Every structure is written in structure tokens, then in C-alpha cells.
Amino acid sequence: MNSDNRLSVKKREAPKQKKAPVKKAKEAKDPNKVKRPTSAFFVFMQY
């Protein structure tokens, strides 16, 4: 038996570099957008 086969270390390939993700243009935030749904109290007050 050849002990060299048992002690050999498998070499890995160099890790591949990941490409940087393409950044998309951000949409302008609407300052008048509702932040939360209407509470039950305000729904009651509308009628």
C-alpha cells in the first residue's frame, strides 16, 4: 500500500471574485405618503 495517497491534500481552485451588483436609481420618496394605515378611531371619526 502506498501511504502517499492517504496523506495527500486536495487543492482547491482559487475562489472566484463576485461581480459588484449594478445599483439602480432610487425613486424619490413621497413626503405625503401615509406612514401607517388609518386607525379605527380615525375611521370612526370620518362618518
PDB file of N, CA, C, O and CB in Angstrom:
ATOM      1  N   MET A   1       0.842  -1.194   0.000  1.00  0.00           N
ATOM      2  CA  MET A   1       0.000   0.000   0.000  1.00  0.00           C
ATOM      3  C   MET A   1       0.877   1.243   0.000  1.00  0.00           C
ATOM      4  O   MET A   1       1.937   1.299   0.623  1.00  0.00           O
ATOM      5  CB  MET A   1      -0.952   0.006   1.220  1.00  0.00           C
ATOM      6  N   ASN A   2       0.395   2.210  -0.710  1.00  0.00           N
ATOM      7  CA  ASN A   2       1.147   3.458  -0.796  1.00  0.00           C
ATOM      8  C   ASN A   2       0.481   4.474   0.121  1.00  0.00           C
ATOM      9  O   ASN A   2      -0.667   4.851  -0.114  1.00  0.00           O
ATOM     10  CB  ASN A   2       1.216   3.985  -2.269  1.00  0.00           C
ATOM     11  N   SER A   3       1.172   4.921   1.152  1.00  0.00           N
ATOM     12  CA  SER A   3       0.589   5.850   2.125  1.00  0.00           C
ATOM     13  C   SER A   3       0.515   7.272   1.588  1.00  0.00           C
ATOM     14  O   SER A   3      -0.138   8.120   2.196  1.00  0.00           O
ATOM     15  CB  SER A   3       1.394   5.834   3.411  1.00  0.00           C
ATOM     16  N   ASP A   4       1.171   7.557   0.459  1.00  0.00           N
ATOM     17  CA  ASP A   4       1.137   8.908  -0.106  1.00  0.00           C
ATOM     18  C   ASP A   4      -0.274   9.306  -0.536  1.00  0.00           C
ATOM     19  O   ASP A   4      -0.647  10.477  -0.452  1.00  0.00           O
ATOM     20  CB  ASP A   4       2.088   9.004  -1.297  1.00  0.00           C
ATOM     21  N   ASN A   5      -1.054   8.330  -0.995  1.00  0.00           N
ATOM     22  CA  ASN A   5      -2.405   8.648  -1.443  1.00  0.00           C
ATOM     23  C   ASN A   5      -3.295   9.060  -0.278  1.00  0.00           C
ATOM     24  O   ASN A   5      -4.179   9.902  -0.438  1.00  0.00           O
ATOM     25  CB  ASN A   5      -3.015   7.455  -2.167  1.00  0.00           C
ATOM     26  N   ARG A   6      -3.071   8.485   0.865  1.00  0.00           N
ATOM     27  CA  ARG A   6      -3.917   8.792   2.020  1.00  0.00           C
ATOM     28  C   ARG A   6      -3.596  10.162   2.602  1.00  0.00           C
ATOM     29  O   ARG A   6      -4.484  10.832   3.127  1.00  0.00           O
ATOM     30  CB  ARG A   6      -3.752   7.722   3.094  1.00  0.00           C
ATOM     31  N   LEU A   7      -2.351  10.582   2.517  1.00  0.00           N
ATOM     32  CA  LEU A   7      -1.929  11.825   3.140  1.00  0.00           C
ATOM     33  C   LEU A   7      -1.999  13.019   2.197  1.00  0.00           C
ATOM     34  O   LEU A   7      -1.732  14.149   2.608  1.00  0.00           O
ATOM     35  CB  LEU A   7      -0.535  11.679   3.659  1.00  0.00           C
ATOM     36  N   SER A   8      -2.349  12.785   0.959  1.00  0.00           N
ATOM     37  CA  SER A   8      -2.365  13.894   0.012  1.00  0.00           C
ATOM     38  C   SER A   8      -3.530  14.840   0.321  1.00  0.00           C
ATOM     39  O   SER A   8      -4.586  14.425   0.797  1.00  0.00           O
ATOM     40  CB  SER A   8      -2.467  13.367  -1.436  1.00  0.00           C
ATOM     41  N   VAL A   9      -3.307  16.089   0.041  1.00  0.00           N
ATOM     42  CA  VAL A   9      -4.313  17.117   0.277  1.00  0.00           C
ATOM     43  C   VAL A   9      -4.828  17.577  -1.075  1.00  0.00           C
ATOM     44  O   VAL A   9      -4.053  17.898  -1.976  1.00  0.00           O
ATOM     45  CB  VAL A   9      -3.732  18.317   1.104  1.00  0.00           C
ATOM     46  N   LYS A  10      -6.134  17.604  -1.203  1.00  0.00           N
ATOM     47  CA  LYS A  10      -6.723  18.050  -2.458  1.00  0.00           C
ATOM     48  C   LYS A  10      -6.652  19.574  -2.518  1.00  0.00           C
ATOM     49  O   LYS A  10      -7.054  20.266  -1.582  1.00  0.00           O
ATOM     50  CB  LYS A  10      -8.195  17.552  -2.595  1.00  0.00           C
ATOM     51  N   LYS A  11      -6.146  20.073  -3.611  1.00  0.00           N
ATOM     52  CA  LYS A  11      -6.030  21.519  -3.776  1.00  0.00           C
ATOM     53  C   LYS A  11      -7.310  22.046  -4.407  1.00  0.00           C
ATOM     54  O   LYS A  11      -7.858  21.463  -5.343  1.00  0.00           O
ATOM     55  CB  LYS A  11      -4.791  21.889  -4.643  1.00  0.00           C
ATOM     56  N   ARG A  12      -7.760  23.152  -3.872  1.00  0.00           N
ATOM     57  CA  ARG A  12      -8.958  23.795  -4.405  1.00  0.00           C
ATOM     58  C   ARG A  12      -8.564  24.874  -5.396  1.00  0.00           C
ATOM     59  O   ARG A  12      -7.443  25.382  -5.381  1.00  0.00           O
ATOM     60  CB  ARG A  12      -9.816  24.391  -3.271  1.00  0.00           C
ATOM     61  N   GLU A  13      -9.505  25.208  -6.251  1.00  0.00           N
ATOM     62  CA  GLU A  13      -9.272  26.301  -7.186  1.00  0.00           C
ATOM     63  C   GLU A  13      -9.371  27.622  -6.430  1.00  0.00           C
ATOM     64  O   GLU A  13     -10.009  27.691  -5.380  1.00  0.00           O
ATOM     65  CB  GLU A  13     -10.287  26.256  -8.369  1.00  0.00           C
ATOM     66  N   ALA A  14      -8.758  28.644  -6.948  1.00  0.00           N
ATOM     67  CA  ALA A  14      -8.826  29.964  -6.321  1.00  0.00           C
ATOM     68  C   ALA A  14     -10.282  30.419  -6.322  1.00  0.00           C
ATOM     69  O   ALA A  14     -10.989  30.212  -7.308  1.00  0.00           O
ATOM     70  CB  ALA A  14      -7.911  30.999  -7.066  1.00  0.00           C
ATOM     71  N   PRO A  15     -10.742  31.037  -5.232  1.00  0.00           N
ATOM     72  CA  PRO A  15     -12.142  31.493  -5.188  1.00  0.00           C
ATOM     73  C   PRO A  15     -12.396  32.544  -6.262  1.00  0.00           C
ATOM     74  O   PRO A  15     -11.587  33.445  -6.490  1.00  0.00           O
ATOM     75  CB  PRO A  15     -12.487  32.067  -3.791  1.00  0.00           C
ATOM     76  N   LYS A  16     -13.532  32.400  -6.905  1.00  0.00           N
ATOM     77  CA  LYS A  16     -13.886  33.336  -7.972  1.00  0.00           C
ATOM     78  C   LYS A  16     -14.380  34.634  -7.360  1.00  0.00           C
ATOM     79  O   LYS A  16     -15.081  34.629  -6.348  1.00  0.00           O
ATOM     80  CB  LYS A  16     -14.961  32.733  -8.910  1.00  0.00           C
ATOM     81  N   GLN A  17     -14.010  35.739  -7.978  1.00  0.00           N
ATOM     82  CA  GLN A  17     -14.453  37.034  -7.479  1.00  0.00           C
ATOM     83  C   GLN A  17     -15.865  37.302  -7.967  1.00  0.00           C
ATOM     84  O   GLN A  17     -16.195  37.088  -9.134  1.00  0.00           O
ATOM     85  CB  GLN A  17     -13.495  38.162  -7.929  1.00  0.00           C
ATOM     86  N   LYS A  18     -16.688  37.775  -7.044  1.00  0.00           N
ATOM     87  CA  LYS A  18     -18.077  38.079  -7.396  1.00  0.00           C
ATOM     88  C   LYS A  18     -18.131  39.471  -8.012  1.00  0.00           C
ATOM     89  O   LYS A  18     -17.400  40.376  -7.610  1.00  0.00           O
ATOM     90  CB  LYS A  18     -19.014  37.987  -6.146  1.00  0.00           C
ATOM     91  N   LYS A  19     -19.010  39.622  -8.992  1.00  0.00           N
ATOM     92  CA  LYS A  19     -19.185  40.923  -9.618  1.00  0.00           C
ATOM     93  C   LYS A  19     -20.028  41.805  -8.713  1.00  0.00           C
ATOM     94  O   LYS A  19     -20.960  41.332  -8.063  1.00  0.00           O
ATOM     95  CB  LYS A  19     -19.836  40.784 -11.011  1.00  0.00           C
ATOM     96  N   ALA A  20     -19.700  43.080  -8.675  1.00  0.00           N
ATOM     97  CA  ALA A  20     -20.470  44.024  -7.877  1.00  0.00           C
ATOM     98  C   ALA A  20     -21.853  44.178  -8.494  1.00  0.00           C
ATOM     99  O   ALA A  20     -21.968  44.324  -9.711  1.00  0.00           O
ATOM    100  CB  ALA A  20     -19.749  45.396  -7.781  1.00  0.00           C
ATOM    101  N   PRO A  21     -22.921  44.149  -7.667  1.00  0.00           N
ATOM    102  CA  PRO A  21     -24.272  44.306  -8.225  1.00  0.00           C
ATOM    103  C   PRO A  21     -24.462  45.703  -8.815  1.00  0.00           C
ATOM    104  O   PRO A  21     -23.921  46.687  -8.310  1.00  0.00           O
ATOM    105  CB  PRO A  21     -25.336  44.042  -7.140  1.00  0.00           C
ATOM    106  N   VAL A  22     -25.224  45.764  -9.868  1.00  0.00           N
ATOM    107  CA  VAL A  22     -25.496  47.039 -10.521  1.00  0.00           C
ATOM    108  C   VAL A  22     -26.520  47.796  -9.673  1.00  0.00           C
ATOM    109  O   VAL A  22     -27.590  47.277  -9.357  1.00  0.00           O
ATOM    110  CB  VAL A  22     -26.015  46.829 -11.991  1.00  0.00           C
ATOM    111  N   LYS A  23     -26.176  49.017  -9.317  1.00  0.00           N
ATOM    112  CA  LYS A  23     -27.078  49.817  -8.480  1.00  0.00           C
ATOM    113  C   LYS A  23     -28.133  50.478  -9.349  1.00  0.00           C
ATOM    114  O   LYS A  23     -27.836  51.036 -10.405  1.00  0.00           O
ATOM    115  CB  LYS A  23     -26.293  50.885  -7.680  1.00  0.00           C
ATOM    116  N   LYS A  24     -29.375  50.403  -8.878  1.00  0.00           N
ATOM    117  CA  LYS A  24     -30.485  51.030  -9.593  1.00  0.00           C
ATOM    118  C   LYS A  24     -30.710  52.427  -9.015  1.00  0.00           C
ATOM    119  O   LYS A  24     -30.408  52.682  -7.849  1.00  0.00           O
ATOM    120  CB  LYS A  24     -31.786  50.163  -9.490  1.00  0.00           C
ATOM    121  N   ALA A  25     -31.229  53.305  -9.822  1.00  0.00           N
ATOM    122  CA  ALA A  25     -31.529  54.658  -9.356  1.00  0.00           C
ATOM    123  C   ALA A  25     -32.677  54.590  -8.356  1.00  0.00           C
ATOM    124  O   ALA A  25     -33.690  53.933  -8.599  1.00  0.00           O
ATOM    125  CB  ALA A  25     -31.886  55.601 -10.548  1.00  0.00           C
ATOM    126  N   LYS A  26     -32.509  55.267  -7.244  1.00  0.00           N
ATOM    127  CA  LYS A  26     -33.550  55.255  -6.206  1.00  0.00           C
ATOM    128  C   LYS A  26     -34.694  56.169  -6.624  1.00  0.00           C
ATOM    129  O   LYS A  26     -34.486  57.231  -7.210  1.00  0.00           O
ATOM    130  CB  LYS A  26     -32.973  55.699  -4.828  1.00  0.00           C
ATOM    131  N   GLU A  27     -35.907  55.728  -6.305  1.00  0.00           N
ATOM    132  CA  GLU A  27     -37.065  56.556  -6.573  1.00  0.00           C
ATOM    133  C   GLU A  27     -37.156  57.615  -5.485  1.00  0.00           C
ATOM    134  O   GLU A  27     -36.845  57.353  -4.323  1.00  0.00           O
ATOM    135  CB  GLU A  27     -38.365  55.705  -6.643  1.00  0.00           C
ATOM    136  N   ALA A  28     -37.585  58.812  -5.869  1.00  0.00           N
ATOM    137  CA  ALA A  28     -37.738  59.887  -4.898  1.00  0.00           C
ATOM    138  C   ALA A  28     -38.857  59.518  -3.930  1.00  0.00           C
ATOM    139  O   ALA A  28     -39.924  59.067  -4.349  1.00  0.00           O
ATOM    140  CB  ALA A  28     -38.036  61.243  -5.604  1.00  0.00           C
ATOM    141  N   LYS A  29     -38.612  59.709  -2.633  1.00  0.00           N
ATOM    142  CA  LYS A  29     -39.633  59.384  -1.637  1.00  0.00           C
ATOM    143  C   LYS A  29     -40.700  60.460  -1.609  1.00  0.00           C
ATOM    144  O   LYS A  29     -40.410  61.654  -1.680  1.00  0.00           O
ATOM    145  CB  LYS A  29     -39.006  59.220  -0.245  1.00  0.00           C
ATOM    146  N   ASP A  30     -41.946  60.007  -1.504  1.00  0.00           N
ATOM    147  CA  ASP A  30     -43.079  60.928  -1.442  1.00  0.00           C
ATOM    148  C   ASP A  30     -43.266  61.373   0.003  1.00  0.00           C
ATOM    149  O   ASP A  30     -43.600  60.546   0.850  1.00  0.00           O
ATOM    150  CB  ASP A  30     -44.380  60.264  -1.994  1.00  0.00           C
ATOM    151  N   PRO A  31     -43.063  62.644   0.311  1.00  0.00           N
ATOM    152  CA  PRO A  31     -43.219  63.100   1.699  1.00  0.00           C
ATOM    153  C   PRO A  31     -44.661  63.033   2.196  1.00  0.00           C
ATOM    154  O   PRO A  31     -44.890  63.039   3.406  1.00  0.00           O
ATOM    155  CB  PRO A  31     -42.715  64.515   1.831  1.00  0.00           C
ATOM    156  N   ASN A  32     -45.642  62.969   1.286  1.00  0.00           N
ATOM    157  CA  ASN A  32     -47.050  62.929   1.682  1.00  0.00           C
ATOM    158  C   ASN A  32     -47.584  61.510   1.807  1.00  0.00           C
ATOM    159  O   ASN A  32     -48.767  61.319   2.089  1.00  0.00           O
ATOM    160  CB  ASN A  32     -47.887  63.694   0.687  1.00  0.00           C
ATOM    161  N   LYS A  33     -46.736  60.520   1.603  1.00  0.00           N
ATOM    162  CA  LYS A  33     -47.177  59.129   1.674  1.00  0.00           C
ATOM    163  C   LYS A  33     -47.590  58.780   3.094  1.00  0.00           C
ATOM    164  O   LYS A  33     -46.944  59.189   4.059  1.00  0.00           O
ATOM    165  CB  LYS A  33     -46.067  58.180   1.191  1.00  0.00           C
ATOM    166  N   VAL A  34     -48.678  58.017   3.213  1.00  0.00           N
ATOM    167  CA  VAL A  34     -49.170  57.591   4.518  1.00  0.00           C
ATOM    168  C   VAL A  34     -48.167  56.624   5.133  1.00  0.00           C
ATOM    169  O   VAL A  34     -47.751  55.658   4.492  1.00  0.00           O
ATOM    170  CB  VAL A  34     -50.574  56.934   4.400  1.00  0.00           C
ATOM    171  N   LYS A  35     -47.781  56.888   6.381  1.00  0.00           N
ATOM    172  CA  LYS A  35     -46.790  56.042   7.039  1.00  0.00           C
ATOM    173  C   LYS A  35     -47.421  54.797   7.662  1.00  0.00           C
ATOM    174  O   LYS A  35     -46.793  53.741   7.729  1.00  0.00           O
ATOM    175  CB  LYS A  35     -46.056  56.836   8.107  1.00  0.00           C
ATOM    176  N   ARG A  36     -48.647  54.930   8.107  1.00  0.00           N
ATOM    177  CA  ARG A  36     -49.363  53.810   8.747  1.00  0.00           C
ATOM    178  C   ARG A  36     -50.794  53.770   8.238  1.00  0.00           C
ATOM    179  O   ARG A  36     -51.316  54.777   7.761  1.00  0.00           O
ATOM    180  CB  ARG A  36     -49.344  53.943  10.302  1.00  0.00           C
ATOM    181  N   PRO A  37     -51.430  52.608   8.338  1.00  0.00           N
ATOM    182  CA  PRO A  37     -52.847  52.557   7.975  1.00  0.00           C
ATOM    183  C   PRO A  37     -53.678  53.364   8.978  1.00  0.00           C
ATOM    184  O   PRO A  37     -53.270  53.570  10.121  1.00  0.00           O
ATOM    185  CB  PRO A  37     -53.344  51.088   7.918  1.00  0.00           C
ATOM    186  N   THR A  38     -54.833  53.809   8.531  1.00  0.00           N
ATOM    187  CA  THR A  38     -55.712  54.604   9.387  1.00  0.00           C
ATOM    188  C   THR A  38     -56.178  53.787  10.580  1.00  0.00           C
ATOM    189  O   THR A  38     -56.603  52.642  10.431  1.00  0.00           O
ATOM    190  CB  THR A  38     -56.920  55.119   8.594  1.00  0.00           C
ATOM    191  N   SER A  39     -56.096  54.387  11.776  1.00  0.00           N
ATOM    192  CA  SER A  39     -56.527  53.676  12.982  1.00  0.00           C
ATOM    193  C   SER A  39     -58.057  53.623  13.036  1.00  0.00           C
ATOM    194  O   SER A  39     -58.740  54.365  12.330  1.00  0.00           O
ATOM    195  CB  SER A  39     -55.960  54.364  14.257  1.00  0.00           C
ATOM    196  N   ALA A  40     -58.570  52.757  13.862  1.00  0.00           N
ATOM    197  CA  ALA A  40     -60.024  52.589  13.987  1.00  0.00           C
ATOM    198  C   ALA A  40     -60.687  53.884  14.452  1.00  0.00           C
ATOM    199  O   ALA A  40     -61.811  54.182  14.048  1.00  0.00           O
ATOM    200  CB  ALA A  40     -60.351  51.447  14.969  1.00  0.00           C
ATOM    201  N   PHE A  41     -60.010  54.647  15.288  1.00  0.00           N
ATOM    202  CA  PHE A  41     -60.585  55.895  15.777  1.00  0.00           C
ATOM    203  C   PHE A  41     -60.821  56.878  14.630  1.00  0.00           C
ATOM    204  O   PHE A  41     -61.883  57.497  14.559  1.00  0.00           O
ATOM    205  CB  PHE A  41     -59.671  56.524  16.833  1.00  0.00           C
ATOM    206  N   PHE A  42     -59.841  57.028  13.731  1.00  0.00           N
ATOM    207  CA  PHE A  42     -59.990  57.971  12.641  1.00  0.00           C
ATOM    208  C   PHE A  42     -61.006  57.477  11.619  1.00  0.00           C
ATOM    209  O   PHE A  42     -61.684  58.289  10.988  1.00  0.00           O
ATOM    210  CB  PHE A  42     -58.651  58.218  11.974  1.00  0.00           C
ATOM    211  N   VAL A  43     -61.125  56.172  11.445  1.00  0.00           N
ATOM    212  CA  VAL A  43     -62.158  55.623  10.563  1.00  0.00           C
ATOM    213  C   VAL A  43     -63.529  55.971  11.148  1.00  0.00           C
ATOM    214  O   VAL A  43     -64.441  56.354  10.417  1.00  0.00           O
ATOM    215  CB  VAL A  43     -61.994  54.067  10.393  1.00  0.00           C
ATOM    216  N   PHE A  44     -63.668  55.835  12.467  1.00  0.00           N
ATOM    217  CA  PHE A  44     -64.917  56.171  13.151  1.00  0.00           C
ATOM    218  C   PHE A  44     -65.246  57.658  12.999  1.00  0.00           C
ATOM    219  O   PHE A  44     -66.408  58.018  12.814  1.00  0.00           O
ATOM    220  CB  PHE A  44     -64.827  55.800  14.639  1.00  0.00           C
ATOM    221  N   MET A  45     -64.239  58.515  13.075  1.00  0.00           N
ATOM    222  CA  MET A  45     -64.460  59.967  13.016  1.00  0.00           C
ATOM    223  C   MET A  45     -64.858  60.426  11.606  1.00  0.00           C
ATOM    224  O   MET A  45     -65.465  61.488  11.462  1.00  0.00           O
ATOM    225  CB  MET A  45     -63.193  60.711  13.466  1.00  0.00           C
ATOM    226  N   GLN A  46     -64.536  59.661  10.581  1.00  0.00           N
ATOM    227  CA  GLN A  46     -64.870  60.091   9.214  1.00  0.00           C
ATOM    228  C   GLN A  46     -66.376  60.011   8.952  1.00  0.00           C
ATOM    229  O   GLN A  46     -66.864  60.697   8.054  1.00  0.00           O
ATOM    230  CB  GLN A  46     -64.118  59.229   8.186  1.00  0.00           C
ATOM    231  N   TYR A  47     -67.117  59.211   9.691  1.00  0.00           N
ATOM    232  CA  TYR A  47     -68.535  59.023   9.420  1.00  0.00           C
ATOM    233  C   TYR A  47     -69.407  59.696  10.412  1.00  0.00           C
ATOM    234  O   TYR A  47     -70.632  59.623  10.308  1.00  0.00           O
ATOM    235  CB  TYR A  47     -68.867  57.595   9.380  1.00  0.00           C
TER     236      TYR A  47
END
